[in-house]
Amino acid sequence: MDTAMQTEIRQADEADFPAIQRFHDYHTDGVLRPAEAVATDLLTKYRRGFSNGIRYSVAD
């Protein structure tokens, strides 16, 4: 999910955060969805109801 924290992480120095390239790649590759889209998807699933034992995804 693309949040303000993701933006902040991408601005970190690699010396302070060695895994930073992974977060840049997430953003560049379009893997991160806007928080609003994830929230809308979750709310839709909530309104439909959940079943035990099922794995739900909020991916496109």
C-alpha positions as CSV (number, residue, x, y, z in Angstrom):
1,M,0.0,0.0,0.0
2,D,1.4,3.4,-1.0
3,T,1.4,5.5,2.1
4,A,3.2,8.6,3.5
5,M,5.5,6.1,5.3
6,Q,6.4,4.5,2.0
7,T,7.4,8.0,0.6
8,E,9.5,8.6,3.7
9,I,11.2,5.3,3.4
10,R,12.1,5.9,-0.2
11,Q,13.8,9.1,0.9
12,A,16.0,7.3,3.4
13,D,19.8,6.9,3.0
14,E,20.9,3.5,2.0
15,A,23.4,3.4,4.8
16,D,20.5,3.8,7.2
17,F,18.2,1.5,5.4
18,P,19.9,-1.2,3.4
19,A,16.7,-2.6,1.9
20,I,15.7,0.8,0.3
21,Q,16.1,-0.4,-3.2
22,R,13.2,-2.9,-2.7
23,F,10.9,0.0,-1.7
24,H,12.0,2.0,-4.8
25,D,11.3,-1.0,-6.9
26,Y,7.8,-1.5,-5.4
27,H,7.0,2.1,-6.3
28,T,8.6,2.0,-9.8
29,D,7.0,-1.3,-10.7
30,G,3.5,-0.1,-9.6
31,V,3.2,-2.8,-6.9
32,L,1.9,-0.3,-4.3
33,R,-1.8,0.5,-4.5
34,P,-3.2,3.8,-3.1
35,A,-4.5,3.5,0.5
36,E,-7.9,4.6,-0.6
37,A,-8.2,1.8,-3.1
38,V,-7.2,-0.8,-0.5
39,A,-9.7,0.7,2.0
40,T,-12.5,0.6,-0.6
41,D,-11.7,-3.0,-1.5
42,L,-11.7,-4.0,2.2
43,L,-14.9,-2.2,2.9
44,T,-16.6,-3.9,-0.1
45,K,-15.4,-7.3,1.2
46,Y,-16.6,-6.5,4.7
47,R,-20.1,-5.6,3.5
48,R,-20.3,-8.9,1.6
49,G,-19.3,-10.8,4.7
50,F,-16.3,-13.0,5.4
51,S,-16.1,-16.8,5.7
52,N,-13.8,-18.8,7.9
53,G,-10.8,-20.5,6.2
54,I,-10.8,-18.3,3.1
55,R,-7.8,-16.1,2.2
56,Y,-8.9,-12.7,0.9
57,S,-6.8,-10.5,-1.4
58,V,-7.0,-6.8,-1.9
59,A,-4.8,-7.0,-5.1
60,D,-6.1,-5.9,-8.4
